[in-house]
Amino acid sequence: DSGVTQTPKHLITATGQRVTLRCSPRSGDLSVYWYQQSLDQGLQFLIQYYNGEERAKGNILERFSAQQFPDLHSELNLSSLELGDSALYFCASSVSSGDSTDTQYFGPGTRLTVL
Amino acid sequence: AQKVTQAQTEISVVEKEDVTLDCVYETRDTTYYLFWYKQPPSGELVFLIRRNSFDEQNEISGRYSWNFQKSTSSFNFTITASQVVDSAVYFCALSEAGAGGGADGLTFGKGTHLIIQP
């Protein structure tokens, strides 16, 4: 158990809908990262937050957004969902340095299925 | 741009055999970090090792060992006396710590699916 929690574990929804994925980092970690894992694209970095502020953006679509709250939990919002958004979404957290060279500990993931 | 290549898509060996997973990376930075993660059938990503670009010492942890060679831009992972529980997908990843401050997330390889047959 990495100490990173993600909810829900599974999510099934329809095209055009909006969903919110939630992540709680390990105790003491200030950075949260979101990744998408799909069969065709592999594991891709989406976005990073550090202590409540956006730190870096990767291959995140404009339909997707995220935020990190004062209690350091983070939410990833996916809107206008398409079939191609079906994937495993991981959250990771790391200690307070604020860059991705720290070890990132991953949550169990949320499997999103868009029908 | 940074890139990680894991040329072996799938490897199948019989239990107790040794197996090496290859990882080749590309980066323009002189300071960077390399990682290996394991993804068992249950789906979670489990951290195995982190190594910085200035530390070329090989590392051994039980049956696991890692060989880092800057001259060939490789960071290979060897499992000695493999066990069925080692069956998983293994990912190599890179993070740069250059002028951008390393704030670009991890760049992952496509992964190697390791199958250990009893």
Interface residues (C-beta under 8 A of the other chain):
Chain A: S2 Y33 Y35 G42 L43 Q44 F45 L46 Q48 R55 A56 G58 L88 F90 A92 G98 D99 S100 T101 T103 Q104 Y105 F106 G107 P108 G109 R111
Chain B: Y32 Y33 F35 Y37 G43 E44 L45 V46 F47 R50 N52 F91 A93 S95 E96 A97 G101 G102 A103 D104 G105 L106 T107 F108 G109 K110 G111
